Amino acid sequence: MWRVVALEPGASVQADDVGRALASDLAAFKRPKAIVIVDELPRNAMGKVQKAELRGTHKNAFTQTGS
């Protein structure tokens, strides 16, 4: 499992910080193996997140983790 995180404007966080926060609340098998921080998520005209575009854009980050 992997996650792409979009931050609020002006917010600043590292992927490691997100991982540590999740580790305190989630069981190990529920935690994402990779976390990617982006400025904004790609959306279509209806405002839905384009997941296929995310997978294509960040393919290398996710294939390195084995997920």
CHARMM-style PDB file with segment names, atoms N, HN, CA, C and O in Angstrom:
ATOM      1  N   MET     1       0.842  -1.169   0.000  1.00  0.00      PROA
ATOM      2  CA  MET     1       0.000   0.000   0.000  1.00  0.00      PROA
ATOM      3  C   MET     1       0.891   1.238   0.000  1.00  0.00      PROA
ATOM      4  O   MET     1       1.939   1.261   0.646  1.00  0.00      PROA
ATOM      5  N   TRP     2       0.465   2.263  -0.729  1.00  0.00      PROA
ATOM      6  HN  TRP     2      -0.386   2.245  -1.253  1.00  0.00      PROA
ATOM      7  CA  TRP     2       1.202   3.511  -0.768  1.00  0.00      PROA
ATOM      8  C   TRP     2       0.225   4.669  -0.705  1.00  0.00      PROA
ATOM      9  O   TRP     2      -0.966   4.500  -0.966  1.00  0.00      PROA
ATOM     10  N   ARG     3       0.725   5.838  -0.361  1.00  0.00      PROA
ATOM     11  HN  ARG     3       1.692   5.976  -0.149  1.00  0.00      PROA
ATOM     12  CA  ARG     3      -0.124   7.021  -0.234  1.00  0.00      PROA
ATOM     13  C   ARG     3       0.561   8.229  -0.848  1.00  0.00      PROA
ATOM     14  O   ARG     3       1.771   8.417  -0.725  1.00  0.00      PROA
ATOM     15  N   VAL     4      -0.249   9.043  -1.513  1.00  0.00      PROA
ATOM     16  HN  VAL     4      -1.233   8.891  -1.612  1.00  0.00      PROA
ATOM     17  CA  VAL     4       0.179  10.353  -2.000  1.00  0.00      PROA
ATOM     18  C   VAL     4      -0.558  11.363  -1.136  1.00  0.00      PROA
ATOM     19  O   VAL     4      -1.780  11.295  -0.996  1.00  0.00      PROA
ATOM     20  N   VAL     5       0.184  12.298  -0.558  1.00  0.00      PROA
ATOM     21  HN  VAL     5       1.176  12.354  -0.672  1.00  0.00      PROA
ATOM     22  CA  VAL     5      -0.388  13.275   0.363  1.00  0.00      PROA
ATOM     23  C   VAL     5      -0.239  14.665  -0.227  1.00  0.00      PROA
ATOM     24  O   VAL     5       0.862  15.067  -0.603  1.00  0.00      PROA
ATOM     25  N   ALA     6      -1.337  15.402  -0.311  1.00  0.00      PROA
ATOM     26  HN  ALA     6      -2.231  15.076  -0.005  1.00  0.00      PROA
ATOM     27  CA  ALA     6      -1.317  16.795  -0.750  1.00  0.00      PROA
ATOM     28  C   ALA     6      -1.493  17.678   0.486  1.00  0.00      PROA
ATOM     29  O   ALA     6      -2.395  17.458   1.294  1.00  0.00      PROA
ATOM     30  N   LEU     7      -0.631  18.663   0.619  1.00  0.00      PROA
ATOM     31  HN  LEU     7       0.102  18.841  -0.037  1.00  0.00      PROA
ATOM     32  CA  LEU     7      -0.663  19.536   1.795  1.00  0.00      PROA
ATOM     33  C   LEU     7      -1.492  20.781   1.541  1.00  0.00      PROA
ATOM     34  O   LEU     7      -1.675  21.206   0.400  1.00  0.00      PROA
ATOM     35  N   GLU     8      -1.985  21.350   2.616  1.00  0.00      PROA
ATOM     36  HN  GLU     8      -1.837  21.004   3.542  1.00  0.00      PROA
ATOM     37  CA  GLU     8      -2.670  22.637   2.547  1.00  0.00      PROA
ATOM     38  C   GLU     8      -1.647  23.699   2.132  1.00  0.00      PROA
ATOM     39  O   GLU     8      -0.461  23.546   2.428  1.00  0.00      PROA
ATOM     40  N   PRO     9      -2.072  24.765   1.460  1.00  0.00      PROA
ATOM     41  CA  PRO     9      -1.136  25.830   1.097  1.00  0.00      PROA
ATOM     42  C   PRO     9      -0.428  26.384   2.339  1.00  0.00      PROA
ATOM     43  O   PRO     9      -1.067  26.696   3.344  1.00  0.00      PROA
ATOM     44  N   GLY    10       0.866  26.497   2.253  1.00  0.00      PROA
ATOM     45  HN  GLY    10       1.385  26.243   1.437  1.00  0.00      PROA
ATOM     46  CA  GLY    10       1.668  27.018   3.358  1.00  0.00      PROA
ATOM     47  C   GLY    10       2.101  25.964   4.369  1.00  0.00      PROA
ATOM     48  O   GLY    10       2.915  26.259   5.243  1.00  0.00      PROA
ATOM     49  N   ALA    11       1.583  24.753   4.273  1.00  0.00      PROA
ATOM     50  HN  ALA    11       0.921  24.513   3.563  1.00  0.00      PROA
ATOM     51  CA  ALA    11       1.941  23.688   5.212  1.00  0.00      PROA
ATOM     52  C   ALA    11       3.277  23.068   4.808  1.00  0.00      PROA
ATOM     53  O   ALA    11       3.654  23.087   3.636  1.00  0.00      PROA
ATOM     54  N   SER    12       3.968  22.530   5.772  1.00  0.00      PROA
ATOM     55  HN  SER    12       3.661  22.515   6.724  1.00  0.00      PROA
ATOM     56  CA  SER    12       5.255  21.896   5.515  1.00  0.00      PROA
ATOM     57  C   SER    12       5.376  20.649   6.376  1.00  0.00      PROA
ATOM     58  O   SER    12       5.210  20.707   7.594  1.00  0.00      PROA
ATOM     59  N   VAL    13       5.668  19.519   5.734  1.00  0.00      PROA
ATOM     60  HN  VAL    13       5.802  19.472   4.745  1.00  0.00      PROA
ATOM     61  CA  VAL    13       5.845  18.266   6.458  1.00  0.00      PROA
ATOM     62  C   VAL    13       6.693  17.338   5.590  1.00  0.00      PROA
ATOM     63  O   VAL    13       6.682  17.442   4.364  1.00  0.00      PROA
ATOM     64  N   GLN    14       7.415  16.446   6.221  1.00  0.00      PROA
ATOM     65  HN  GLN    14       7.425  16.361   7.217  1.00  0.00      PROA
ATOM     66  CA  GLN    14       8.227  15.455   5.517  1.00  0.00      PROA
ATOM     67  C   GLN    14       7.498  14.114   5.541  1.00  0.00      PROA
ATOM     68  O   GLN    14       6.705  13.843   6.443  1.00  0.00      PROA
ATOM     69  N   ALA    15       7.774  13.283   4.544  1.00  0.00      PROA
ATOM     70  HN  ALA    15       8.419  13.503   3.811  1.00  0.00      PROA
ATOM     71  CA  ALA    15       7.147  11.960   4.463  1.00  0.00      PROA
ATOM     72  C   ALA    15       7.453  11.141   5.718  1.00  0.00      PROA
ATOM     73  O   ALA    15       6.601  10.384   6.183  1.00  0.00      PROA
ATOM     74  N   ASP    16       8.653  11.282   6.265  1.00  0.00      PROA
ATOM     75  HN  ASP    16       9.346  11.896   5.887  1.00  0.00      PROA
ATOM     76  CA  ASP    16       9.011  10.551   7.485  1.00  0.00      PROA
ATOM     77  C   ASP    16       8.120  10.951   8.663  1.00  0.00      PROA
ATOM     78  O   ASP    16       7.745  10.111   9.481  1.00  0.00      PROA
ATOM     79  N   ASP    17       7.784  12.243   8.740  1.00  0.00      PROA
ATOM     80  HN  ASP    17       8.088  12.925   8.076  1.00  0.00      PROA
ATOM     81  CA  ASP    17       6.911  12.717   9.811  1.00  0.00      PROA
ATOM     82  C   ASP    17       5.522  12.100   9.701  1.00  0.00      PROA
ATOM     83  O   ASP    17       4.923  11.716  10.706  1.00  0.00      PROA
ATOM     84  N   VAL    18       5.015  12.008   8.475  1.00  0.00      PROA
ATOM     85  HN  VAL    18       5.501  12.320   7.659  1.00  0.00      PROA
ATOM     86  CA  VAL    18       3.707  11.386   8.252  1.00  0.00      PROA
ATOM     87  C   VAL    18       3.775   9.917   8.656  1.00  0.00      PROA
ATOM     88  O   VAL    18       2.866   9.405   9.310  1.00  0.00      PROA
ATOM     89  N   GLY    19       4.848   9.244   8.266  1.00  0.00      PROA
ATOM     90  HN  GLY    19       5.586   9.660   7.735  1.00  0.00      PROA
ATOM     91  CA  GLY    19       5.016   7.830   8.617  1.00  0.00      PROA
ATOM     92  C   GLY    19       5.051   7.607  10.115  1.00  0.00      PROA
ATOM     93  O   GLY    19       4.437   6.667  10.620  1.00  0.00      PROA
ATOM     94  N   ARG    20       5.763   8.465  10.827  1.00  0.00      PROA
ATOM     95  HN  ARG    20       6.261   9.228  10.417  1.00  0.00      PROA
ATOM     96  CA  ARG    20       5.827   8.333  12.285  1.00  0.00      PROA
ATOM     97  C   ARG    20       4.460   8.581  12.926  1.00  0.00      PROA
ATOM     98  O   ARG    20       4.085   7.891  13.875  1.00  0.00      PROA
ATOM     99  N   ALA    21       3.716   9.561  12.412  1.00  0.00      PROA
ATOM    100  HN  ALA    21       4.020  10.122  11.641  1.00  0.00      PROA
ATOM    101  CA  ALA    21       2.384   9.842  12.959  1.00  0.00      PROA
ATOM    102  C   ALA    21       1.452   8.656  12.738  1.00  0.00      PROA
ATOM    103  O   ALA    21       0.675   8.298  13.623  1.00  0.00      PROA
ATOM    104  N   LEU    22       1.531   8.052  11.566  1.00  0.00      PROA
ATOM    105  HN  LEU    22       2.163   8.342  10.847  1.00  0.00      PROA
ATOM    106  CA  LEU    22       0.689   6.888  11.285  1.00  0.00      PROA
ATOM    107  C   LEU    22       1.106   5.686  12.119  1.00  0.00      PROA
ATOM    108  O   LEU    22       0.261   4.887  12.522  1.00  0.00      PROA
ATOM    109  N   ALA    23       2.395   5.552  12.379  1.00  0.00      PROA
ATOM    110  HN  ALA    23       3.082   6.202  12.052  1.00  0.00      PROA
ATOM    111  CA  ALA    23       2.890   4.415  13.145  1.00  0.00      PROA
ATOM    112  C   ALA    23       2.318   4.398  14.558  1.00  0.00      PROA
ATOM    113  O   ALA    23       2.122   3.329  15.137  1.00  0.00      PROA
ATOM    114  N   SER    24       2.050   5.570  15.110  1.00  0.00      PROA
ATOM    115  HN  SER    24       2.208   6.438  14.640  1.00  0.00      PROA
ATOM    116  CA  SER    24       1.511   5.617  16.467  1.00  0.00      PROA
ATOM    117  C   SER    24       0.028   5.248  16.523  1.00  0.00      PROA
ATOM    118  O   SER    24      -0.486   4.907  17.588  1.00  0.00      PROA
ATOM    119  N   ASP    25      -0.666   5.317  15.370  1.00  0.00      PROA
ATOM    120  HN  ASP    25      -0.248   5.594  14.505  1.00  0.00      PROA
ATOM    121  CA  ASP    25      -2.106   5.063  15.360  1.00  0.00      PROA
ATOM    122  C   ASP    25      -2.529   3.794  14.631  1.00  0.00      PROA
ATOM    123  O   ASP    25      -3.627   3.291  14.865  1.00  0.00      PROA
ATOM    124  N   LEU    26      -1.672   3.263  13.744  1.00  0.00      PROA
ATOM    125  HN  LEU    26      -0.779   3.672  13.553  1.00  0.00      PROA
ATOM    126  CA  LEU    26      -2.064   2.126  12.912  1.00  0.00      PROA
ATOM    127  C   LEU    26      -1.202   0.901  13.168  1.00  0.00      PROA
ATOM    128  O   LEU    26      -0.022   1.008  13.502  1.00  0.00      PROA
ATOM    129  N   ALA    27      -1.807  -0.249  13.006  1.00  0.00      PROA
ATOM    130  HN  ALA    27      -2.766  -0.336  12.735  1.00  0.00      PROA
ATOM    131  CA  ALA    27      -1.050  -1.499  13.079  1.00  0.00      PROA
ATOM    132  C   ALA    27      -0.080  -1.547  11.898  1.00  0.00      PROA
ATOM    133  O   ALA    27      -0.325  -0.919  10.868  1.00  0.00      PROA
ATOM    134  N   ALA    28       0.996  -2.275  12.040  1.00  0.00      PROA
ATOM    135  HN  ALA    28       1.195  -2.785  12.877  1.00  0.00      PROA
ATOM    136  CA  ALA    28       2.045  -2.316  11.015  1.00  0.00      PROA
ATOM    137  C   ALA    28       1.513  -2.729   9.650  1.00  0.00      PROA
ATOM    138  O   ALA    28       1.943  -2.178   8.636  1.00  0.00      PROA
ATOM    139  N   PHE    29       0.589  -3.684   9.598  1.00  0.00      PROA
ATOM    140  HN  PHE    29       0.240  -4.132  10.422  1.00  0.00      PROA
ATOM    141  CA  PHE    29       0.097  -4.140   8.299  1.00  0.00      PROA
ATOM    142  C   PHE    29      -0.825  -3.120   7.631  1.00  0.00      PROA
ATOM    143  O   PHE    29      -1.118  -3.254   6.443  1.00  0.00      PROA
ATOM    144  N   LYS    30      -1.286  -2.111   8.357  1.00  0.00      PROA
ATOM    145  HN  LYS    30      -1.048  -2.001   9.323  1.00  0.00      PROA
ATOM    146  CA  LYS    30      -2.152  -1.075   7.794  1.00  0.00      PROA
ATOM    147  C   LYS    30      -1.380   0.163   7.335  1.00  0.00      PROA
ATOM    148  O   LYS    30      -1.940   1.010   6.639  1.00  0.00      PROA
ATOM    149  N   ARG    31      -0.111   0.280   7.712  1.00  0.00      PROA
ATOM    150  HN  ARG    31       0.343  -0.408   8.278  1.00  0.00      PROA
ATOM    151  CA  ARG    31       0.685   1.459   7.351  1.00  0.00      PROA
ATOM    152  C   ARG    31       1.142   1.401   5.899  1.00  0.00      PROA
ATOM    153  O   ARG    31       1.480   0.329   5.399  1.00  0.00      PROA
ATOM    154  N   PRO    32       1.156   2.553   5.214  1.00  0.00      PROA
ATOM    155  CA  PRO    32       1.659   2.561   3.836  1.00  0.00      PROA
ATOM    156  C   PRO    32       3.157   2.304   3.815  1.00  0.00      PROA
ATOM    157  O   PRO    32       3.881   2.712   4.722  1.00  0.00      PROA
ATOM    158  N   LYS    33       3.616   1.618   2.762  1.00  0.00      PROA
ATOM    159  HN  LYS    33       3.027   1.286   2.025  1.00  0.00      PROA
ATOM    160  CA  LYS    33       5.039   1.342   2.612  1.00  0.00      PROA
ATOM    161  C   LYS    33       5.768   2.519   1.978  1.00  0.00      PROA
ATOM    162  O   LYS    33       6.979   2.662   2.146  1.00  0.00      PROA
ATOM    163  N   ALA    34       5.039   3.360   1.253  1.00  0.00      PROA
ATOM    164  HN  ALA    34       4.056   3.243   1.116  1.00  0.00      PROA
ATOM    165  CA  ALA    34       5.626   4.543   0.624  1.00  0.00      PROA
ATOM    166  C   ALA    34       4.677   5.722   0.790  1.00  0.00      PROA
ATOM    167  O   ALA    34       3.460   5.571   0.680  1.00  0.00      PROA
ATOM    168  N   ILE    35       5.240   6.893   1.055  1.00  0.00      PROA
ATOM    169  HN  ILE    35       6.229   7.015   1.144  1.00  0.00      PROA
ATOM    170  CA  ILE    35       4.463   8.119   1.174  1.00  0.00      PROA
ATOM    171  C   ILE    35       5.140   9.160   0.289  1.00  0.00      PROA
ATOM    172  O   ILE    35       6.345   9.386   0.393  1.00  0.00      PROA
ATOM    173  N   VAL    36       4.359   9.788  -0.575  1.00  0.00      PROA
ATOM    174  HN  VAL    36       3.380   9.605  -0.659  1.00  0.00      PROA
ATOM    175  CA  VAL    36       4.866  10.828  -1.465  1.00  0.00      PROA
ATOM    176  C   VAL    36       4.102  12.110  -1.166  1.00  0.00      PROA
ATOM    177  O   VAL    36       2.872  12.106  -1.115  1.00  0.00      PROA
ATOM    178  N   ILE    37       4.830  13.208  -0.967  1.00  0.00      PROA
ATOM    179  HN  ILE    37       5.829  13.210  -1.008  1.00  0.00      PROA
ATOM    180  CA  ILE    37       4.226  14.504  -0.694  1.00  0.00      PROA
ATOM    181  C   ILE    37       4.171  15.288  -2.006  1.00  0.00      PROA
ATOM    182  O   ILE    37       5.186  15.418  -2.691  1.00  0.00      PROA
ATOM    183  N   VAL    38       2.993  15.813  -2.360  1.00  0.00      PROA
ATOM    184  HN  VAL    38       2.169  15.708  -1.803  1.00  0.00      PROA
ATOM    185  CA  VAL    38       2.829  16.611  -3.578  1.00  0.00      PROA
ATOM    186  C   VAL    38       2.157  17.938  -3.225  1.00  0.00      PROA
ATOM    187  O   VAL    38       1.534  18.075  -2.172  1.00  0.00      PROA
ATOM    188  N   ASP    39       2.297  18.911  -4.127  1.00  0.00      PROA
ATOM    189  HN  ASP    39       2.804  18.800  -4.982  1.00  0.00      PROA
ATOM    190  CA  ASP    39       1.659  20.215  -3.909  1.00  0.00      PROA
ATOM    191  C   ASP    39       0.147  20.135  -4.073  1.00  0.00      PROA
ATOM    192  O   ASP    39      -0.604  20.722  -3.294  1.00  0.00      PROA
ATOM    193  N   GLU    40      -0.294  19.395  -5.104  1.00  0.00      PROA
ATOM    194  HN  GLU    40       0.317  18.918  -5.736  1.00  0.00      PROA
ATOM    195  CA  GLU    40      -1.719  19.219  -5.306  1.00  0.00      PROA
ATOM    196  C   GLU    40      -1.975  17.921  -6.063  1.00  0.00      PROA
ATOM    197  O   GLU    40      -1.108  17.426  -6.783  1.00  0.00      PROA
ATOM    198  N   LEU    41      -3.171  17.383  -5.890  1.00  0.00      PROA
ATOM    199  HN  LEU    41      -3.875  17.785  -5.305  1.00  0.00      PROA
ATOM    200  CA  LEU    41      -3.551  16.152  -6.561  1.00  0.00      PROA
ATOM    201  C   LEU    41      -4.147  16.476  -7.928  1.00  0.00      PROA
ATOM    202  O   LEU    41      -4.883  17.454  -8.061  1.00  0.00      PROA
ATOM    203  N   PRO    42      -3.842  15.670  -8.947  1.00  0.00      PROA
ATOM    204  CA  PRO    42      -4.439  15.909 -10.270  1.00  0.00      PROA
ATOM    205  C   PRO    42      -5.933  15.575 -10.230  1.00  0.00      PROA
ATOM    206  O   PRO    42      -6.327  14.522  -9.728  1.00  0.00      PROA
ATOM    207  N   ARG    43      -6.746  16.467 -10.755  1.00  0.00      PROA
ATOM    208  HN  ARG    43      -6.425  17.322 -11.163  1.00  0.00      PROA
ATOM    209  CA  ARG    43      -8.198  16.267 -10.736  1.00  0.00      PROA
ATOM    210  C   ARG    43      -8.776  16.435 -12.128  1.00  0.00      PROA
ATOM    211  O   ARG    43      -8.224  17.146 -12.968  1.00  0.00      PROA
ATOM    212  N   ASN    44      -9.899  15.767 -12.357  1.00  0.00      PROA
ATOM    213  HN  ASN    44     -10.348  15.190 -11.674  1.00  0.00      PROA
ATOM    214  CA  ASN    44     -10.579  15.908 -13.640  1.00  0.00      PROA
ATOM    215  C   ASN    44     -11.567  17.073 -13.560  1.00  0.00      PROA
ATOM    216  O   ASN    44     -11.612  17.782 -12.554  1.00  0.00      PROA
ATOM    217  N   ALA    45     -12.351  17.270 -14.610  1.00  0.00      PROA
ATOM    218  HN  ALA    45     -12.314  16.695 -15.427  1.00  0.00      PROA
ATOM    219  CA  ALA    45     -13.286  18.397 -14.659  1.00  0.00      PROA
ATOM    220  C   ALA    45     -14.360  18.316 -13.568  1.00  0.00      PROA
ATOM    221  O   ALA    45     -14.901  19.343 -13.158  1.00  0.00      PROA
ATOM    222  N   MET    46     -14.664  17.121 -13.105  1.00  0.00      PROA
ATOM    223  HN  MET    46     -14.224  16.287 -13.438  1.00  0.00      PROA
ATOM    224  CA  MET    46     -15.659  16.946 -12.046  1.00  0.00      PROA
ATOM    225  C   MET    46     -15.059  17.088 -10.644  1.00  0.00      PROA
ATOM    226  O   MET    46     -15.787  17.038  -9.653  1.00  0.00      PROA
ATOM    227  N   GLY    47     -13.753  17.263 -10.556  1.00  0.00      PROA
ATOM    228  HN  GLY    47     -13.162  17.303 -11.361  1.00  0.00      PROA
ATOM    229  CA  GLY    47     -13.089  17.435  -9.269  1.00  0.00      PROA
ATOM    230  C   GLY    47     -12.630  16.144  -8.623  1.00  0.00      PROA
ATOM    231  O   GLY    47     -12.149  16.152  -7.490  1.00  0.00      PROA
ATOM    232  N   LYS    48     -12.775  15.026  -9.337  1.00  0.00      PROA
ATOM    233  HN  LYS    48     -13.166  15.019 -10.257  1.00  0.00      PROA
ATOM    234  CA  LYS    48     -12.334  13.745  -8.781  1.00  0.00      PROA
ATOM    235  C   LYS    48     -10.830  13.570  -8.991  1.00  0.00      PROA
ATOM    236  O   LYS    48     -10.283  14.007 -10.003  1.00  0.00      PROA
ATOM    237  N   VAL    49     -10.181  12.938  -8.044  1.00  0.00      PROA
ATOM    238  HN  VAL    49     -10.626  12.582  -7.222  1.00  0.00      PROA
ATOM    239  CA  VAL    49      -8.737  12.691  -8.141  1.00  0.00      PROA
ATOM    240  C   VAL    49      -8.476  11.664  -9.242  1.00  0.00      PROA
ATOM    241  O   VAL    49      -9.135  10.627  -9.304  1.00  0.00      PROA
ATOM    242  N   GLN    50      -7.514  11.964 -10.104  1.00  0.00      PROA
ATOM    243  HN  GLN    50      -6.978  12.807 -10.053  1.00  0.00      PROA
ATOM    244  CA  GLN    50      -7.151  11.067 -11.194  1.00  0.00      PROA
ATOM    245  C   GLN    50      -6.082  10.100 -10.690  1.00  0.00      PROA
ATOM    246  O   GLN    50      -4.886  10.382 -10.761  1.00  0.00      PROA
ATOM    247  N   LYS    51      -6.533   8.962 -10.182  1.00  0.00      PROA
ATOM    248  HN  LYS    51      -7.505   8.732 -10.124  1.00  0.00      PROA
ATOM    249  CA  LYS    51      -5.641   7.984  -9.565  1.00  0.00      PROA
ATOM    250  C   LYS    51      -4.674   7.373 -10.574  1.00  0.00      PROA
ATOM    251  O   LYS    51      -3.519   7.104 -10.241  1.00  0.00      PROA
ATOM    252  N   ALA    52      -5.132   7.153 -11.791  1.00  0.00      PROA
ATOM    253  HN  ALA    52      -6.070   7.372 -12.061  1.00  0.00      PROA
ATOM    254  CA  ALA    52      -4.260   6.571 -12.815  1.00  0.00      PROA
ATOM    255  C   ALA    52      -3.088   7.501 -13.109  1.00  0.00      PROA
ATOM    256  O   ALA    52      -1.966   7.040 -13.320  1.00  0.00      PROA
ATOM    257  N   GLU    53      -3.342   8.793 -13.125  1.00  0.00      PROA
ATOM    258  HN  GLU    53      -4.253   9.167 -12.954  1.00  0.00      PROA
ATOM    259  CA  GLU    53      -2.264   9.755 -13.353  1.00  0.00      PROA
ATOM    260  C   GLU    53      -1.269   9.740 -12.191  1.00  0.00      PROA
ATOM    261  O   GLU    53      -0.062   9.841 -12.410  1.00  0.00      PROA
ATOM    262  N   LEU    54      -1.762   9.616 -10.975  1.00  0.00      PROA
ATOM    263  HN  LEU    54      -2.743   9.534 -10.798  1.00  0.00      PROA
ATOM    264  CA  LEU    54      -0.875   9.517  -9.811  1.00  0.00      PROA
ATOM    265  C   LEU    54       0.011   8.283  -9.906  1.00  0.00      PROA
ATOM    266  O   LEU    54       1.211   8.354  -9.645  1.00  0.00      PROA
ATOM    267  N   ARG    55      -0.582   7.149 -10.281  1.00  0.00      PROA
ATOM    268  HN  ARG    55      -1.557   7.091 -10.493  1.00  0.00      PROA
ATOM    269  CA  ARG    55       0.195   5.916 -10.403  1.00  0.00      PROA
ATOM    270  C   ARG    55       1.276   6.064 -11.457  1.00  0.00      PROA
ATOM    271  O   ARG    55       2.407   5.623 -11.254  1.00  0.00      PROA
ATOM    272  N   GLY    56       0.937   6.687 -12.589  1.00  0.00      PROA
ATOM    273  HN  GLY    56       0.018   7.046 -12.753  1.00  0.00      PROA
ATOM    274  CA  GLY    56       1.913   6.868 -13.656  1.00  0.00      PROA
ATOM    275  C   GLY    56       3.010   7.851 -13.284  1.00  0.00      PROA
ATOM    276  O   GLY    56       4.184   7.616 -13.571  1.00  0.00      PROA
ATOM    277  N   THR    57       2.633   8.947 -12.649  1.00  0.00      PROA
ATOM    278  HN  THR    57       1.680   9.138 -12.415  1.00  0.00      PROA
ATOM    279  CA  THR    57       3.589   9.985 -12.277  1.00  0.00      PROA
ATOM    280  C   THR    57       4.584   9.502 -11.226  1.00  0.00      PROA
ATOM    281  O   THR    57       5.769   9.828 -11.294  1.00  0.00      PROA
ATOM    282  N   HSD    58       4.114   8.742 -10.275  1.00  0.00      PROA
ATOM    283  HN  HSD    58       3.151   8.477 -10.220  1.00  0.00      PROA
ATOM    284  CA  HSD    58       4.946   8.316  -9.144  1.00  0.00      PROA
ATOM    285  C   HSD    58       5.268   6.830  -9.187  1.00  0.00      PROA
ATOM    286  O   HSD    58       5.536   6.220  -8.152  1.00  0.00      PROA
ATOM    287  N   LYS    59       5.243   6.255 -10.362  1.00  0.00      PROA
ATOM    288  HN  LYS    59       5.025   6.751 -11.203  1.00  0.00      PROA
ATOM    289  CA  LYS    59       5.445   4.812 -10.529  1.00  0.00      PROA
ATOM    290  C   LYS    59       6.754   4.337  -9.901  1.00  0.00      PROA
ATOM    291  O   LYS    59       6.774   3.299  -9.241  1.00  0.00      PROA
ATOM    292  N   ASN    60       7.836   5.070 -10.093  1.00  0.00      PROA
ATOM    293  HN  ASN    60       7.820   5.914 -10.630  1.00  0.00      PROA
ATOM    294  CA  ASN    60       9.139   4.650  -9.558  1.00  0.00      PROA
ATOM    295  C   ASN    60       9.149   4.584  -8.037  1.00  0.00      PROA
ATOM    296  O   ASN    60       9.759   3.682  -7.462  1.00  0.00      PROA
ATOM    297  N   ALA    61       8.492   5.511  -7.390  1.00  0.00      PROA
ATOM    298  HN  ALA    61       7.997   6.244  -7.857  1.00  0.00      PROA
ATOM    299  CA  ALA    61       8.462   5.519  -5.925  1.00  0.00      PROA
ATOM    300  C   ALA    61       7.756   4.283  -5.393  1.00  0.00      PROA
ATOM    301  O   ALA    61       8.131   3.754  -4.347  1.00  0.00      PROA
ATOM    302  N   PHE    62       6.740   3.823  -6.104  1.00  0.00      PROA
ATOM    303  HN  PHE    62       6.435   4.253  -6.954  1.00  0.00      PROA
ATOM    304  CA  PHE    62       5.949   2.714  -5.601  1.00  0.00      PROA
ATOM    305  C   PHE    62       6.520   1.354  -6.002  1.00  0.00      PROA
ATOM    306  O   PHE    62       6.354   0.385  -5.261  1.00  0.00      PROA
ATOM    307  N   THR    63       7.170   1.258  -7.126  1.00  0.00      PROA
ATOM    308  HN  THR    63       7.305   2.045  -7.727  1.00  0.00      PROA
ATOM    309  CA  THR    63       7.732  -0.031  -7.537  1.00  0.00      PROA
ATOM    310  C   THR    63       8.964  -0.367  -6.723  1.00  0.00      PROA
ATOM    311  O   THR    63       9.285  -1.546  -6.575  1.00  0.00      PROA
ATOM    312  N   GLN    64       9.665   0.615  -6.189  1.00  0.00      PROA
ATOM    313  HN  GLN    64       9.404   1.573  -6.309  1.00  0.00      PROA
ATOM    314  CA  GLN    64      10.857   0.363  -5.372  1.00  0.00      PROA
ATOM    315  C   GLN    64      10.486  -0.272  -4.041  1.00  0.00      PROA
ATOM    316  O   GLN    64      11.309  -0.964  -3.442  1.00  0.00      PROA
ATOM    317  N   THR    65       9.264  -0.052  -3.566  1.00  0.00      PROA
ATOM    318  HN  THR    65       8.595   0.511  -4.053  1.00  0.00      PROA
ATOM    319  CA  THR    65       8.862  -0.579  -2.263  1.00  0.00      PROA
ATOM    320  C   THR    65       8.270  -1.974  -2.374  1.00  0.00      PROA
ATOM    321  O   THR    65       8.065  -2.642  -1.361  1.00  0.00      PROA
ATOM    322  N   GLY    66       7.995  -2.417  -3.590  1.00  0.00      PROA
ATOM    323  HN  GLY    66       8.162  -1.874  -4.413  1.00  0.00      PROA
ATOM    324  CA  GLY    66       7.426  -3.741  -3.765  1.00  0.00      PROA
ATOM    325  C   GLY    66       5.925  -3.765  -3.664  1.00  0.00      PROA
ATOM    326  O   GLY    66       5.342  -4.849  -3.619  1.00  0.00      PROA
ATOM    327  N   SER    67       5.262  -2.613  -3.625  1.00  0.00      PROA
ATOM    328  HN  SER    67       5.736  -1.733  -3.661  1.00  0.00      PROA
ATOM    329  CA  SER    67       3.793  -2.574  -3.548  1.00  0.00      PROA
ATOM    330  C   SER    67       3.223  -2.092  -4.842  1.00  0.00      PROA
ATOM    331  OT1 SER    67       2.004  -1.989  -4.979  1.00  0.00      PROA
TER     332      SER     67
END
